[in-house]
Amino acid sequence: MKKQLHIFLTALMFFTRIPCPKWVDHAPEILNKSTRYFSLVGIIVGSISAATYLLAATVFSVEISIALSMIASFLTTGAFHEDGFADVCDGFGGGWTKDKILLIMKDSRLGTFGTVGLISILALKFMSLTTMAPEYLALTIISGHSISRFIATTLIFTHPYVTDDQNSKSKPAANQMSLNSLVLNAFFGLLPLVFFKNYLVFIVLIPLFIGKWWLSRFFKKWIGGQTGDCAGALQQVSEVVFYLSLLVLWTFIL
């Protein structure tokens, strides 16, 4: 139990900026296992974001409250996955060979493709959330954070880590994932969906896995696998796909 707590706190420390006890470190053995709690971290981040929305909604409009909830998630994670998404946009947008793509993704500077990509995906998040039914908005935010992280772990499970940069910020947590860790992520990733009144909500898994299949195929074609940035980009895309899929469900099915 103590070892699992250590692994969980390591995941919390690595994927967020939430303070952890001083005895939690970046030991490679523990850090490599920390992705098993990626979806649980998503529930925590989503809960902070949802709580911010609910608190802000007592004073401000829905739009302002959603914007504040998004800012809360950025502050909680240090925009960790948004950064990965921007790197992927820059790398695949500006590179035409595997080496060039990986080189661009390692560059800390933000380029044109990354800027346009970030603006686009954040706008989609904001607009989709402002269109949600208010009574489900908090649950939707939590679910979006958890299920998108589960989808990201499936990429780590199915595709090899390809970069050889020993200093990569994501390398220790992006190695091949065990089946047990994937199942645990599936449990925490899908858990919030149970609290929706209609279980047809699980239909969203279809577009989510289609999106994962398409992106993973794209990554495989160009670089032969995945990097931490690729997993972060998939998380961001999956979060938006989840919100848009819910809107389609509520419009035509639920």
Backbone bond lengths (Angstrom), bond angles and torsions (degrees), N, CA, C in turn:
res aa  C-N    CA-C-N  psi(-1)  N-CA   C-N-CA  omega(-1)  CA-C   N-CA-C  phi
1 M - - - 1.463 - - 1.525 111.23 -
2 K 1.332 116.22 -42.54 1.456 120.22 179.50 1.520 110.73 -63.80
3 K 1.337 116.72 -37.77 1.461 120.35 179.48 1.523 110.56 -65.56
4 Q 1.341 116.90 -41.51 1.461 120.12 178.72 1.522 111.41 -65.74
5 L 1.328 116.44 -36.71 1.464 120.23 175.75 1.522 110.37 -63.14
6 H 1.337 115.63 -39.99 1.466 120.50 177.62 1.530 110.41 -62.34
7 I 1.334 116.24 -44.03 1.466 120.24 179.85 1.530 110.54 -64.33
8 F 1.336 116.25 -43.18 1.468 119.81 179.67 1.526 111.29 -62.87
9 L 1.331 117.00 -45.71 1.463 120.07 -179.63 1.528 111.31 -65.68
10 T 1.327 116.13 -32.25 1.463 119.67 175.15 1.520 110.31 -64.71
11 A 1.339 116.49 -42.18 1.464 120.50 176.39 1.522 110.60 -61.80
12 L 1.334 115.92 -42.67 1.462 120.45 179.86 1.519 110.55 -63.30
13 M 1.319 117.12 -40.23 1.455 121.86 179.90 1.520 111.43 -69.56
14 F 1.347 116.86 -38.61 1.457 120.88 -175.43 1.521 112.22 -76.19
15 F 1.341 117.09 -40.46 1.456 120.74 -174.05 1.524 114.20 -94.79
16 T 1.343 117.51 -8.27 1.462 120.34 179.11 1.524 109.60 -137.55
17 R 1.316 114.48 179.94 1.456 120.75 174.62 1.525 111.11 -110.37
18 I 1.321 115.74 19.59 1.459 120.77 177.44 1.530 108.75 -70.84
19 P 1.325 118.64 128.31 1.478 120.90 -178.56 1.522 111.70 -60.00
20 C 1.320 115.36 139.16 1.464 122.64 178.06 1.524 109.24 -125.33
21 P 1.337 117.71 161.15 1.474 120.08 178.10 1.519 112.11 -56.56
22 K 1.314 116.76 151.28 1.462 121.54 -176.12 1.524 112.59 -64.55
23 W 1.343 117.39 -23.85 1.461 119.18 -178.04 1.529 112.46 -77.07
24 V 1.341 117.45 -8.15 1.467 120.64 176.04 1.522 108.07 -82.62
25 D 1.342 116.50 122.07 1.457 120.26 -177.47 1.524 111.10 -124.85
26 H 1.340 115.60 -174.16 1.463 121.40 -179.21 1.524 111.45 -99.70
27 A 1.323 118.08 39.30 1.453 120.64 178.67 1.524 109.28 -56.77
28 P 1.344 118.32 125.78 1.470 121.64 -174.75 1.524 113.76 -53.17
29 E 1.335 116.99 -40.70 1.469 119.98 -178.20 1.519 110.74 -62.33
30 I 1.336 117.04 -42.31 1.460 121.35 -179.77 1.523 110.70 -73.87
31 L 1.325 115.99 -41.89 1.457 120.57 -177.81 1.525 111.86 -62.93
32 N 1.319 117.44 -36.18 1.456 121.24 178.66 1.527 112.07 -64.91
33 K 1.328 117.28 -25.98 1.454 121.66 -179.64 1.524 112.96 -92.61
34 S 1.334 116.22 -7.40 1.462 119.61 -171.16 1.524 112.99 -67.89
35 T 1.341 118.28 -21.91 1.461 119.57 -179.86 1.528 112.46 -65.87
36 R 1.320 118.72 -13.32 1.467 120.29 178.13 1.532 111.02 -64.39
37 Y 1.334 116.66 -20.39 1.465 121.02 179.43 1.523 112.08 -109.52
38 F 1.331 117.09 18.71 1.454 121.52 -178.84 1.534 111.14 -58.35
39 S 1.336 117.36 -45.42 1.463 121.16 -178.86 1.523 111.65 -68.31
40 L 1.326 117.21 -35.51 1.464 120.26 177.29 1.524 110.29 -65.39
41 V 1.323 116.20 -39.80 1.467 119.80 174.28 1.531 109.19 -60.41
42 G 1.328 116.35 -37.18 1.456 120.17 176.92 1.519 112.40 -60.85
43 I 1.339 117.10 -39.66 1.467 120.61 176.87 1.522 110.06 -62.14
44 I 1.326 116.58 -40.98 1.464 120.70 -179.87 1.525 110.93 -65.95
45 V 1.332 115.98 -48.17 1.473 119.91 179.39 1.524 110.09 -62.43
46 G 1.333 116.53 -43.98 1.455 120.55 179.03 1.522 112.25 -63.35
47 S 1.326 116.85 -36.54 1.470 120.61 179.15 1.524 110.87 -66.80
48 I 1.321 116.75 -39.54 1.465 120.29 176.93 1.525 109.97 -63.78
49 S 1.325 115.89 -43.85 1.457 120.65 178.77 1.527 111.32 -64.43
50 A 1.340 116.97 -43.38 1.466 121.13 179.84 1.528 111.48 -66.37
51 A 1.335 116.47 -40.27 1.460 120.31 178.25 1.526 111.04 -63.53
52 T 1.317 115.99 -38.40 1.469 120.42 176.39 1.517 110.66 -61.83
53 Y 1.334 115.24 -43.37 1.470 119.48 178.21 1.531 110.82 -60.99
54 L 1.324 117.10 -49.57 1.467 120.83 -177.09 1.523 111.45 -61.83
55 L 1.319 116.27 -40.08 1.462 120.16 179.25 1.522 110.77 -68.07
56 A 1.318 116.47 -45.43 1.462 120.53 -178.58 1.526 111.33 -66.60
57 A 1.345 116.82 -32.22 1.464 121.02 -177.18 1.521 112.57 -67.00
58 T 1.320 117.42 -16.79 1.467 119.82 177.02 1.528 111.33 -73.50
59 V 1.329 116.45 -14.43 1.470 120.83 -177.51 1.526 111.85 -122.54
60 F 1.348 115.65 -42.43 1.458 120.23 -171.38 1.521 112.02 -106.61
61 S 1.327 115.02 175.30 1.464 121.23 177.05 1.524 110.32 -71.07
62 V 1.331 115.46 167.20 1.460 120.34 178.59 1.523 110.69 -59.35
63 E 1.337 116.75 -42.68 1.460 120.87 -177.59 1.527 111.95 -62.27
64 I 1.307 116.71 -47.06 1.465 120.36 179.22 1.519 110.30 -65.25
65 S 1.316 117.41 -40.21 1.466 121.69 -179.05 1.522 111.08 -63.94
66 I 1.341 116.98 -39.99 1.461 120.50 177.43 1.523 110.70 -66.35
67 A 1.323 116.76 -42.21 1.467 120.37 177.88 1.530 110.44 -59.74
68 L 1.321 116.92 -42.50 1.467 120.43 178.68 1.528 111.27 -66.44
69 S 1.329 116.98 -35.96 1.470 120.12 178.73 1.525 110.43 -66.51
70 M 1.326 117.10 -37.72 1.454 120.65 177.33 1.523 110.68 -66.24
71 I 1.321 116.73 -41.93 1.466 120.63 177.41 1.522 110.43 -61.52
72 A 1.343 116.39 -38.98 1.468 120.55 178.58 1.524 111.05 -60.79
73 S 1.336 116.77 -39.17 1.470 119.81 179.42 1.528 110.66 -69.31
74 F 1.339 117.14 -36.86 1.468 119.97 176.89 1.523 110.67 -62.35
75 L 1.325 115.63 -44.30 1.464 120.05 -179.04 1.520 111.03 -66.97
76 T 1.323 117.06 -34.86 1.467 121.04 -178.80 1.519 111.75 -68.77
77 T 1.326 116.52 -39.72 1.473 120.07 -176.85 1.527 113.17 -98.91
78 G 1.326 117.26 -9.13 1.460 119.17 -172.87 1.516 111.25 70.22
79 A 1.358 116.23 26.71 1.473 122.46 -177.89 1.531 110.48 52.74
80 F 1.324 115.90 37.36 1.461 122.48 -175.09 1.526 112.56 -58.97
81 H 1.332 116.12 -47.93 1.461 119.93 -176.07 1.523 111.51 -82.32
82 E 1.322 117.14 -30.78 1.462 119.89 173.55 1.529 110.59 -61.26
83 D 1.319 115.99 -38.08 1.454 121.05 177.34 1.526 110.57 -63.43
84 G 1.339 116.43 -42.62 1.462 120.28 177.56 1.511 112.00 -63.35
85 F 1.324 116.63 -39.98 1.466 120.67 178.50 1.524 110.45 -63.03
86 A 1.342 116.73 -44.11 1.466 120.45 179.73 1.523 110.73 -63.53
87 D 1.342 116.75 -40.24 1.469 120.08 178.51 1.523 111.66 -62.61
88 V 1.334 116.09 -39.68 1.465 120.12 178.73 1.528 110.32 -65.88
89 C 1.328 117.10 -41.92 1.470 120.19 177.99 1.528 110.72 -60.26
90 D 1.334 116.26 -44.74 1.458 120.11 179.23 1.532 111.37 -66.64
91 G 1.346 115.84 -44.99 1.458 119.96 -176.22 1.512 113.48 -64.39
92 F 1.320 116.13 -51.24 1.461 119.50 -177.58 1.524 112.19 -79.83
93 G 1.332 115.71 -21.88 1.460 118.22 176.89 1.513 112.55 -78.78
94 G 1.333 117.85 -33.04 1.459 121.30 -175.62 1.514 115.38 -107.37
95 G 1.350 117.75 -9.69 1.461 120.57 -178.05 1.512 112.30 -108.10
96 W 1.341 116.04 145.16 1.462 120.49 -178.80 1.523 112.42 -120.12
97 T 1.324 116.59 0.01 1.463 121.81 174.01 1.516 108.27 -132.96
98 K 1.327 115.79 161.67 1.457 119.99 -179.86 1.521 111.31 -57.17
99 D 1.334 117.09 -48.78 1.462 120.58 -177.52 1.521 111.75 -61.73
100 K 1.338 116.47 -40.49 1.463 120.06 -179.29 1.518 111.00 -68.14
101 I 1.320 116.81 -41.58 1.467 120.91 178.99 1.528 110.31 -60.70
102 L 1.338 116.67 -48.23 1.463 120.44 -179.57 1.520 111.24 -63.86
103 L 1.327 116.99 -37.82 1.462 121.21 179.41 1.523 111.19 -63.96
104 I 1.328 116.69 -44.16 1.462 120.55 179.76 1.527 110.76 -65.78
105 M 1.334 116.98 -40.02 1.458 119.89 -178.99 1.525 112.24 -65.32
106 K 1.337 117.38 -26.49 1.459 120.68 178.36 1.525 112.45 -79.72
107 D 1.330 116.44 -14.26 1.457 121.34 -179.31 1.526 109.01 -73.69
108 S 1.324 117.22 126.83 1.463 121.12 -177.30 1.527 113.12 -75.21
109 R 1.319 117.40 -12.16 1.463 120.41 -179.03 1.528 110.91 -77.88
110 L 1.329 115.50 146.41 1.461 121.58 -179.38 1.527 109.41 -93.28
111 G 1.339 116.32 127.15 1.450 121.33 -179.09 1.516 112.38 -101.74
112 T 1.324 114.67 -175.07 1.467 120.73 -177.58 1.526 112.04 -62.03
113 F 1.349 116.71 -46.48 1.463 119.68 -178.91 1.528 111.13 -63.19
114 G 1.328 116.57 -39.99 1.454 120.16 178.42 1.511 112.25 -65.63
115 T 1.329 116.66 -40.77 1.469 120.98 179.28 1.521 111.12 -63.61
116 V 1.337 115.98 -48.49 1.465 120.12 179.82 1.533 110.32 -63.61
117 G 1.340 116.57 -40.87 1.452 120.37 -179.97 1.518 112.25 -62.55
118 L 1.334 116.76 -45.94 1.463 120.77 179.82 1.526 112.04 -62.57
119 I 1.327 115.93 -46.26 1.465 119.39 179.24 1.528 110.09 -59.31
120 S 1.317 116.00 -42.92 1.467 120.57 -177.26 1.521 111.86 -65.35
121 I 1.336 116.69 -47.68 1.463 118.69 -174.22 1.529 111.56 -73.36
122 L 1.335 116.99 -34.76 1.464 119.41 177.42 1.529 110.41 -69.14
123 A 1.324 116.69 -36.71 1.457 120.17 176.62 1.524 110.82 -64.16
124 L 1.336 116.12 -41.38 1.463 119.93 178.02 1.525 111.41 -63.29
125 K 1.338 116.30 -41.86 1.469 119.46 177.14 1.519 110.65 -58.93
126 F 1.329 115.39 -50.77 1.463 120.19 -176.10 1.524 111.14 -62.15
127 M 1.322 117.58 -48.40 1.452 120.65 -176.65 1.523 112.02 -66.65
128 S 1.328 117.08 -38.17 1.467 119.20 179.51 1.526 111.04 -68.04
129 L 1.326 117.18 -39.30 1.461 120.13 -179.93 1.532 111.63 -69.09
130 T 1.316 117.08 -36.28 1.471 119.23 178.99 1.518 111.99 -68.84
131 T 1.338 117.04 -15.11 1.460 121.12 -179.62 1.528 112.06 -95.15
132 M 1.337 116.29 -9.24 1.462 120.84 -178.18 1.532 111.83 -67.86
133 A 1.344 115.31 154.77 1.457 120.68 171.82 1.528 108.91 -63.85
134 P 1.329 119.42 124.16 1.467 122.38 -174.18 1.524 114.15 -54.59
135 E 1.335 117.63 -34.97 1.466 119.93 -176.93 1.530 112.73 -68.64
136 Y 1.325 117.36 -19.34 1.466 121.21 179.98 1.529 112.94 -107.57
137 L 1.318 116.94 2.30 1.460 119.31 -169.80 1.523 112.91 -64.68
138 A 1.329 117.61 -45.99 1.468 120.52 -179.43 1.524 110.63 -62.03
139 L 1.348 116.75 -45.03 1.458 120.96 179.07 1.531 110.84 -64.91
140 T 1.321 116.23 -36.73 1.463 120.71 178.41 1.519 111.27 -63.38
141 I 1.315 117.16 -41.77 1.471 121.32 179.33 1.529 110.40 -62.54
142 I 1.321 116.29 -47.16 1.468 120.22 179.41 1.526 110.44 -61.65
143 S 1.326 116.36 -45.37 1.461 121.11 -179.05 1.522 111.53 -63.79
144 G 1.323 116.27 -40.27 1.457 119.96 -179.95 1.514 112.55 -60.97
145 H 1.328 116.23 -40.16 1.461 120.36 179.71 1.528 111.70 -71.01
146 S 1.320 117.27 -38.19 1.469 119.55 -176.62 1.521 112.38 -76.82
147 I 1.331 117.36 -47.13 1.461 119.62 -174.99 1.522 111.48 -71.17
148 S 1.331 117.50 -32.15 1.463 119.73 178.97 1.527 111.06 -67.78
149 R 1.316 116.53 -33.10 1.463 120.08 177.39 1.530 111.03 -72.55
150 F 1.330 116.44 -33.81 1.463 118.97 174.56 1.530 110.72 -62.92
151 I 1.319 116.43 -45.10 1.466 120.10 178.77 1.524 110.13 -59.97
152 A 1.330 117.44 -39.42 1.465 120.96 178.85 1.522 111.31 -62.65
153 T 1.334 117.32 -36.10 1.469 119.47 179.89 1.519 111.65 -68.77
154 T 1.337 117.59 -26.70 1.471 118.73 178.04 1.533 110.50 -66.34
155 L 1.328 116.71 -29.80 1.461 119.93 176.36 1.524 110.58 -67.88
156 I 1.333 115.99 -42.25 1.465 120.48 177.77 1.524 110.34 -63.02
157 F 1.339 116.28 -35.21 1.461 120.98 -178.45 1.528 112.05 -71.61
158 T 1.326 117.03 -38.65 1.470 120.18 -171.38 1.523 114.18 -94.54
159 H 1.335 118.49 -19.78 1.460 120.28 -173.70 1.525 111.93 -125.25
160 P 1.322 117.13 141.02 1.472 120.80 -178.72 1.518 112.39 -72.24
161 Y 1.316 114.27 154.05 1.462 120.77 176.04 1.522 108.17 -82.31
162 V 1.341 117.44 124.91 1.459 118.64 -166.91 1.531 115.65 -106.15
163 T 1.339 118.77 -22.18 1.451 117.55 -176.40 1.523 111.11 -73.95
164 D 1.314 116.56 148.28 1.464 120.92 179.53 1.521 111.97 -106.58
165 D 1.314 116.80 13.93 1.463 120.39 -179.10 1.522 109.53 -77.82
166 Q 1.303 117.56 112.01 1.455 121.59 -177.36 1.521 112.57 -70.18
167 N 1.327 115.66 -14.60 1.458 119.48 -178.91 1.520 112.43 -101.33
168 S 1.309 116.72 9.49 1.460 119.28 -179.52 1.513 110.87 -59.48
169 K 1.329 115.80 136.01 1.463 120.24 -178.03 1.522 111.75 -66.15
170 S 1.341 118.48 -21.17 1.453 121.22 -174.62 1.519 113.23 -108.04
171 K 1.312 118.79 -8.87 1.462 121.02 -172.48 1.524 113.85 -56.99
172 P 1.346 120.64 -45.55 1.458 119.09 -176.84 1.517 113.50 -61.09
173 A 1.339 117.84 -25.88 1.456 120.13 -176.54 1.509 112.46 -105.58
174 A 1.312 118.12 11.41 1.457 120.19 -173.41 1.515 112.76 -119.20
175 N 1.313 117.69 15.47 1.453 120.47 177.41 1.522 110.25 -73.42
176 Q 1.317 116.79 173.69 1.460 121.43 -179.13 1.524 110.46 -57.02
177 M 1.316 116.34 135.85 1.459 122.39 -175.97 1.524 110.25 -98.08
178 S 1.326 116.35 144.17 1.457 120.52 178.06 1.526 110.37 -77.33
179 L 1.323 116.59 159.68 1.465 121.56 179.05 1.520 110.90 -63.59
180 N 1.335 117.70 -39.23 1.461 121.09 179.08 1.523 111.20 -61.17
181 S 1.332 116.21 -40.45 1.459 120.30 179.17 1.524 110.85 -66.74
182 L 1.334 116.13 -37.87 1.457 120.14 178.32 1.531 110.96 -64.97
183 V 1.328 116.83 -42.62 1.467 121.09 179.16 1.529 110.37 -63.03
184 L 1.327 117.02 -40.87 1.455 120.65 178.42 1.524 110.71 -63.23
185 N 1.331 116.26 -40.88 1.455 120.01 176.09 1.518 111.64 -63.46
186 A 1.319 116.55 -39.14 1.464 120.66 178.40 1.527 110.31 -61.34
187 F 1.332 116.76 -41.63 1.463 120.75 -179.67 1.526 111.00 -61.16
188 F 1.328 116.74 -53.08 1.467 119.85 -178.50 1.534 111.47 -70.94
189 G 1.326 116.34 -33.35 1.456 118.91 -178.99 1.516 113.43 -67.01
190 L 1.347 116.42 -36.86 1.464 121.13 -177.35 1.522 113.08 -93.70
191 L 1.324 117.53 -13.24 1.469 121.36 -175.64 1.530 113.58 -53.37
192 P 1.335 121.00 -46.93 1.472 119.54 -178.54 1.520 113.95 -61.09
193 L 1.331 117.94 -25.35 1.466 120.15 -179.49 1.524 112.02 -65.14
194 V 1.328 116.03 -24.77 1.463 120.62 -179.42 1.534 110.99 -62.05
195 F 1.326 117.29 -25.82 1.461 121.55 -174.61 1.528 113.14 -85.67
196 F 1.339 116.85 -3.62 1.462 118.99 169.71 1.525 108.26 -74.18
197 K 1.313 116.87 148.38 1.462 120.91 -174.91 1.523 112.37 -69.14
198 N 1.321 117.19 -28.97 1.463 121.58 -176.24 1.522 109.68 -115.12
199 Y 1.318 117.25 121.09 1.460 121.24 -177.73 1.529 113.12 -72.51
200 L 1.335 116.83 -5.12 1.461 119.11 172.78 1.524 111.32 -63.79
201 V 1.338 115.67 -11.26 1.460 119.84 177.88 1.532 111.33 -59.79
202 F 1.343 116.46 -23.83 1.463 119.87 -179.67 1.531 112.09 -68.15
203 I 1.334 116.87 -8.74 1.465 120.25 175.23 1.525 110.50 -61.45
204 V 1.325 117.00 -23.49 1.477 119.78 -178.90 1.524 111.33 -60.97
205 L 1.332 117.39 -18.33 1.455 119.57 178.70 1.531 111.92 -63.69
206 I 1.323 116.52 -27.07 1.469 119.56 -179.11 1.522 111.17 -64.71
207 P 1.351 119.57 -56.46 1.473 118.03 177.90 1.521 112.99 -65.22
208 L 1.323 117.25 -29.02 1.469 119.61 178.59 1.530 111.32 -64.74
209 F 1.316 116.75 -44.98 1.465 119.51 -179.65 1.529 111.91 -75.13
210 I 1.322 116.58 -27.84 1.466 118.65 173.02 1.526 109.92 -65.14
211 G 1.334 115.99 -43.68 1.450 120.46 177.28 1.512 112.09 -62.74
212 K 1.341 116.59 -41.06 1.462 120.34 178.01 1.519 110.35 -64.16
213 W 1.334 117.30 -43.16 1.465 121.05 -179.91 1.517 110.52 -60.93
214 W 1.336 117.17 -44.34 1.460 120.42 -177.38 1.526 111.11 -66.04
215 L 1.340 117.06 -46.63 1.463 120.08 -178.78 1.529 111.31 -66.27
216 S 1.332 117.32 -42.92 1.465 119.93 -179.36 1.523 110.80 -64.34
217 R 1.319 116.24 -36.07 1.465 120.45 176.24 1.523 110.25 -64.73
218 F 1.314 115.97 -39.97 1.467 121.42 178.25 1.528 110.68 -64.64
219 F 1.340 116.55 -45.62 1.467 120.47 178.99 1.531 111.04 -62.82
220 K 1.333 115.39 -41.74 1.463 120.41 -179.57 1.529 110.94 -62.34
221 K 1.312 116.35 -41.09 1.460 121.09 -178.51 1.522 111.69 -62.87
222 W 1.333 117.52 -42.54 1.451 120.88 -171.16 1.517 114.63 -92.29
223 I 1.349 117.60 -35.84 1.469 118.48 -177.29 1.525 113.21 -125.72
224 G 1.316 117.97 -2.63 1.456 120.62 175.49 1.512 115.94 84.67
225 G 1.315 118.16 8.27 1.465 120.89 -179.15 1.513 111.00 169.61
226 Q 1.337 116.08 -138.50 1.460 120.36 -177.44 1.513 111.11 -137.63
227 T 1.320 114.63 159.12 1.458 122.15 171.14 1.525 107.97 -124.50
228 G 1.313 116.78 174.41 1.460 119.46 176.02 1.515 111.88 -59.11
229 D 1.326 116.80 -36.25 1.459 120.62 177.38 1.524 111.30 -63.73
230 C 1.321 116.46 -37.91 1.472 120.55 178.42 1.528 110.19 -63.44
231 A 1.331 116.83 -42.47 1.468 120.35 178.45 1.522 110.34 -64.24
232 G 1.348 116.67 -40.15 1.454 120.31 177.65 1.514 111.74 -64.47
233 A 1.322 116.49 -40.21 1.462 120.21 178.03 1.524 111.21 -64.72
234 L 1.335 116.47 -41.59 1.466 119.97 178.08 1.522 110.81 -63.05
235 Q 1.327 117.22 -37.45 1.467 120.15 177.07 1.525 110.89 -60.62
236 Q 1.316 116.45 -45.73 1.459 120.52 -179.47 1.520 111.72 -64.59
237 V 1.314 116.99 -45.95 1.461 121.40 179.87 1.531 110.32 -63.89
238 S 1.335 116.45 -41.31 1.468 120.41 -178.90 1.528 111.34 -65.82
239 E 1.317 116.81 -35.93 1.464 119.68 178.16 1.524 110.53 -62.23
240 V 1.330 116.48 -44.20 1.466 120.63 178.98 1.523 110.68 -68.04
241 V 1.330 117.85 -42.03 1.465 121.42 178.46 1.528 110.31 -60.36
242 F 1.324 116.60 -38.69 1.468 120.68 178.10 1.526 110.77 -61.58
243 Y 1.326 117.08 -48.47 1.464 120.30 -179.52 1.523 111.22 -62.14
244 L 1.321 117.15 -45.36 1.460 120.55 -179.48 1.527 111.44 -65.93
245 S 1.324 116.61 -37.25 1.470 120.32 178.59 1.525 111.07 -65.33
246 L 1.325 116.61 -38.86 1.466 119.89 176.62 1.523 111.04 -62.06
247 L 1.322 116.78 -41.71 1.458 120.42 179.32 1.521 110.55 -61.92
248 V 1.312 117.03 -40.74 1.474 120.59 178.16 1.522 110.06 -65.81
249 L 1.329 117.45 -42.30 1.475 121.36 178.80 1.512 110.91 -60.29
250 W 1.329 116.95 -47.20 1.460 120.44 -178.12 1.517 112.36 -67.79
251 T 1.314 116.82 -26.98 1.464 120.28 -178.86 1.520 112.45 -80.52
252 F 1.333 117.18 -40.42 1.461 120.46 -170.38 1.528 115.01 -114.87
253 I 1.338 118.70 -16.57 1.464 119.52 -173.95 1.522 112.75 -123.86
254 L 1.326 118.00 -54.67 1.456 120.90 -173.65 1.539 111.76 -79.00
